[in-house]
């Protein structure tokens, strides 16, 4: 298979404090986390990545370290023309003041993305989160930014919940569903119909195949070919250091092939959104 250009639509920068996840000892499972801009640039050099959307690392229950990394990500984008910045924001009411400060950064030229997640609390249907969500999506609309939202099966990150954001905001805001719905149930709900139904309804919805179970990228490619839509809505993302770039890349290349669909999903779609 010939080597195609690669644009990484979602990866992280920053080292988080260790945390005793699930009642165990304090650990740092994201062993590939990069603390400095130079380390990140070395990775991009080694990979041959042409462009990367870089977002503050997150995952521990305290969002303060992620908010603090917004400035580092902006600095990285200023230092390297291959990097586009994503800023971390939170829908939780207790984070409203920090989110308001973060959203002020959305107007900065290198920013392309506002990243949110419900892993640390809140939900798309929680009335107490609605003011923050409205502010996040209004900021994205005003500055033509893409909102990235984490998806994974169950609880507030399930596509049943996150889909509410698509219905509410994606008519005029670009919404990137990270991880293709996340897990078996999310893949089947999205690829089995919802993703394509939203596109047909005019929703500005995108996704990537990071963390996807093996069958899902193949099925997604087959459904794009069968339906004749969606070829411009799928992107490659490594999700480093939580993902595995080599594995993610090989899986997506195998599913999408080395023709037009492969070229679009590996690079051109992300260039259109972020370059």
C-alpha positions as CSV (number, residue, x, y, z in Angstrom):
1,X,0.0,0.0,0.0
2,X,1.6,3.4,-1.0
3,X,2.3,5.9,1.8
4,X,-0.3,8.6,1.9
5,X,0.0,12.0,3.7
6,X,-1.2,12.0,7.3
7,X,-3.0,14.7,9.3
8,X,-3.7,13.9,13.0
9,X,-7.0,15.4,13.9
10,X,-6.8,14.7,17.7
11,X,-3.8,14.3,20.0
12,X,-2.7,15.6,23.4
13,X,0.1,17.6,25.0
14,X,1.0,17.8,28.7
15,X,1.7,15.5,31.6
16,X,-1.0,14.9,34.3
17,X,-0.5,14.2,38.0
18,X,-0.7,10.5,38.9
19,X,-4.0,9.4,40.2
20,X,-5.3,6.3,42.1
21,X,-7.8,5.2,39.4
22,X,-10.4,2.6,40.4
23,X,-9.2,2.3,43.9
24,X,-5.6,1.3,42.9
25,X,-2.3,3.0,43.6
26,X,-1.5,6.4,42.0
27,X,-0.5,5.7,38.4
28,X,0.3,7.5,35.1
29,X,-1.1,5.1,32.4
30,X,-0.5,7.6,29.6
31,X,3.2,6.7,29.5
32,X,3.7,8.4,26.1
33,X,2.6,11.8,27.4
34,X,4.7,14.7,26.2
35,X,5.6,17.4,28.7
36,X,7.3,19.8,26.4
37,X,6.8,21.4,23.0
38,X,10.1,20.1,21.8
39,X,9.2,16.5,22.6
40,X,6.0,16.9,20.7
41,X,7.8,18.3,17.7
42,X,10.2,15.4,17.7
43,X,7.3,13.0,17.5
44,X,5.8,14.9,14.5
45,X,9.2,14.8,12.8
46,X,9.6,11.1,13.4
47,X,6.1,10.3,12.3
48,X,6.1,12.5,9.3
49,X,2.8,14.0,10.4
50,X,2.1,17.0,8.2
51,X,-0.5,18.7,10.5
52,X,-1.8,18.0,14.0
53,X,-4.6,19.3,16.1
54,X,-3.1,19.3,19.7
55,X,-5.3,19.5,22.7
56,X,-4.5,19.7,26.5
57,X,-4.2,16.3,28.1
58,X,-7.0,15.3,30.4
59,X,-8.2,12.3,32.3
60,X,-7.8,12.8,36.0
61,X,-10.9,13.9,38.0
62,X,-9.5,17.4,38.6
63,X,-9.8,19.6,35.4
64,X,-7.4,22.3,36.7
65,X,-4.3,20.7,35.0
66,X,-6.1,20.6,31.7
67,X,-7.2,24.2,31.9
68,X,-3.6,25.1,32.8
69,X,-2.3,23.4,29.6
70,X,-4.3,25.7,27.3
71,X,-1.5,28.2,27.2
72,X,1.1,25.5,26.5
73,X,-0.9,24.3,23.5
74,X,-1.2,27.8,22.2
75,X,2.5,28.3,22.5
76,X,3.1,25.0,20.6
77,X,1.0,26.2,17.8
78,X,2.9,29.5,17.7
79,X,6.2,27.7,17.5
80,X,5.4,25.1,14.8
81,X,3.3,25.7,11.7
82,X,2.3,22.0,11.7
83,X,0.4,22.5,15.0
84,X,-3.2,23.7,15.4
85,X,-4.5,24.3,18.9
86,X,-7.5,22.9,20.7
87,X,-8.5,24.5,24.0
88,X,-10.0,22.6,26.9
89,X,-13.4,23.7,28.3
90,X,-15.8,22.1,30.6
91,X,-19.6,21.9,30.7
92,X,-19.7,21.5,34.5
93,X,-21.3,24.4,36.4
94,X,-18.5,24.3,39.0
95,X,-16.0,25.0,36.1
96,X,-17.9,27.9,34.6
97,X,-15.4,30.6,35.5
98,X,-12.5,28.7,34.1
99,X,-14.4,27.8,31.0
100,X,-15.2,31.5,30.4
101,X,-11.5,32.3,30.6
102,X,-10.7,29.4,28.2
103,X,-13.3,30.5,25.7
104,X,-11.6,33.9,25.5
105,X,-8.7,32.1,23.9
106,X,-10.9,30.8,21.1
107,X,-10.4,33.9,19.0
108,X,-6.7,33.3,18.9
109,X,-5.5,32.5,15.4
110,X,-4.0,29.1,16.0
111,X,-7.1,27.8,17.7
112,X,-9.3,25.4,15.6
113,X,-11.0,23.3,18.3
114,X,-12.8,23.5,21.6
115,X,-12.6,20.2,23.4
116,X,-15.2,19.0,26.0
117,X,-15.8,15.7,27.7
118,X,-18.4,14.4,30.2
119,X,-15.9,11.9,31.7
120,X,-15.3,14.3,34.6
121,X,-19.0,15.0,35.2
122,X,-22.0,16.7,33.8
123,X,-24.1,15.6,30.8
124,X,-25.6,17.0,27.6
125,X,-29.0,16.7,29.2
126,X,-28.2,18.2,32.6
127,X,-29.9,21.6,32.9
128,X,-27.1,22.9,35.1
129,X,-24.7,22.3,32.2
130,X,-26.8,24.1,29.6
131,X,-25.4,27.6,30.2
132,X,-21.8,26.4,29.7
133,X,-22.8,24.3,26.7
134,X,-24.6,27.2,25.1
135,X,-21.5,29.4,25.7
136,X,-19.1,26.8,24.3
137,X,-21.1,26.3,21.1
138,X,-21.9,30.0,20.6
139,X,-18.2,30.7,20.9
140,X,-17.5,28.0,18.4
141,X,-20.1,29.4,16.0
142,X,-18.8,32.9,16.3
143,X,-15.2,32.0,15.6
144,X,-15.8,29.1,13.3
145,X,-14.2,26.5,15.6
146,X,-14.9,22.8,15.7
147,X,-16.2,21.3,19.0
148,X,-14.6,18.0,19.9
149,X,-16.6,15.8,22.3
150,X,-15.4,12.5,23.8
151,X,-17.7,9.5,23.2
152,X,-17.6,6.2,25.0
153,X,-20.3,3.6,25.8
154,X,-22.6,4.2,28.8
155,X,-23.3,7.1,31.1
156,X,-23.0,10.7,30.0
157,X,-20.5,10.0,27.1
158,X,-22.8,7.5,25.4
159,X,-23.9,8.6,21.9
160,X,-27.5,8.5,23.2
161,X,-26.5,11.5,25.4
162,X,-23.9,13.1,23.2
163,X,-26.4,12.9,20.2
164,X,-28.4,15.6,22.0
165,X,-25.6,18.0,21.2
166,X,-25.8,17.1,17.5
167,X,-29.5,17.7,17.5
168,X,-29.2,21.0,19.4
169,X,-26.1,22.6,18.0
170,X,-24.8,21.0,14.8
171,X,-26.9,22.9,12.3
172,X,-24.5,25.7,12.4
173,X,-21.5,24.4,14.5
174,X,-19.1,21.7,13.4
175,X,-19.2,18.8,15.9
176,X,-16.5,16.1,15.9
177,X,-17.6,12.9,17.7
178,X,-14.2,11.6,18.9
179,X,-13.8,7.7,18.9
180,X,-16.7,6.9,16.5
181,X,-19.2,6.6,19.3
182,X,-16.8,4.6,21.5
183,X,-17.1,0.8,21.8
184,X,-19.5,-1.7,20.3
185,X,-22.8,0.0,21.1
186,X,-21.6,3.4,19.9
187,X,-20.2,2.0,16.7
188,X,-23.4,0.2,15.9
189,X,-25.6,3.1,16.7
190,X,-23.5,5.5,14.6
191,X,-22.5,3.4,11.6
192,X,-25.8,1.6,11.6
193,X,-27.6,4.8,10.8
194,X,-27.4,7.8,13.1
195,X,-24.2,9.2,11.6
196,X,-25.6,9.1,8.1
197,X,-29.0,10.3,9.1
198,X,-27.4,13.4,10.7
199,X,-25.5,14.1,7.6
200,X,-28.6,13.7,5.5
201,X,-30.4,16.1,7.8
202,X,-27.7,18.8,7.2
203,X,-25.9,18.4,10.5
204,X,-22.2,19.4,10.5
205,X,-21.0,16.2,12.2
206,X,-17.6,14.5,11.9
207,X,-15.9,11.5,13.5
208,X,-12.6,9.6,13.7
209,X,-11.8,5.9,14.3
210,X,-9.4,6.2,17.3
211,X,-10.2,3.5,19.9
212,X,-12.5,1.8,17.4
213,X,-13.1,-1.9,17.6
214,X,-11.6,-3.7,14.6
215,X,-14.7,-4.3,12.6
216,X,-16.0,-0.7,12.9
217,X,-13.6,1.1,10.4
218,X,-14.2,-1.6,7.8
219,X,-18.0,-1.3,8.2
220,X,-17.8,2.5,8.2
221,X,-15.9,2.4,4.9
222,X,-18.4,-0.1,3.4
223,X,-21.4,2.1,4.5
224,X,-19.8,5.2,3.0
225,X,-19.3,3.4,-0.3
226,X,-22.9,2.0,-0.2
227,X,-24.6,5.2,0.8
228,X,-22.5,7.5,-1.2
229,X,-22.2,10.0,1.7
230,X,-19.8,10.5,4.6
231,X,-16.6,10.4,2.7
232,X,-15.8,14.0,3.7
233,X,-16.7,13.5,7.4
234,X,-14.2,10.9,8.7
235,X,-10.7,11.8,9.9
236,X,-7.6,10.1,11.2
237,X,-6.8,10.7,14.9
238,X,-4.0,9.1,17.0
239,X,-5.3,10.3,20.4
240,X,-1.7,10.0,21.6
241,X,-0.8,9.4,24.4
242,X,-4.0,7.5,25.1
243,X,-4.2,6.0,21.7
244,X,-1.7,4.0,19.6
245,X,-0.8,6.0,16.5
246,X,0.8,3.1,14.6
247,X,-2.1,0.8,15.3
248,X,-4.7,3.5,14.6
249,X,-3.0,4.4,11.3
250,X,-2.6,0.8,10.0
251,X,-6.2,0.0,10.9
252,X,-7.6,3.0,9.1
253,X,-5.4,2.6,6.1
254,X,-6.5,-1.1,5.8
255,X,-10.2,-0.1,6.0
256,X,-10.2,2.9,3.7
257,X,-7.6,1.7,1.2
258,X,-5.1,3.7,-0.8
259,X,-7.5,5.3,-3.2
260,X,-9.7,8.5,-2.9
261,X,-11.4,7.5,0.4
262,X,-8.0,6.7,2.0
263,X,-6.6,10.0,0.9
264,X,-9.6,11.9,2.2
265,X,-9.8,10.3,5.6
266,X,-6.0,10.3,6.3
267,X,-5.4,13.9,5.4
268,X,-7.7,15.9,3.1
269,X,-10.8,16.0,5.4
270,X,-8.7,17.2,8.3
271,X,-6.9,19.8,6.2
272,X,-10.3,21.2,5.1
273,X,-11.3,21.6,8.7
274,X,-8.1,22.7,10.4
275,X,-5.4,23.9,8.0
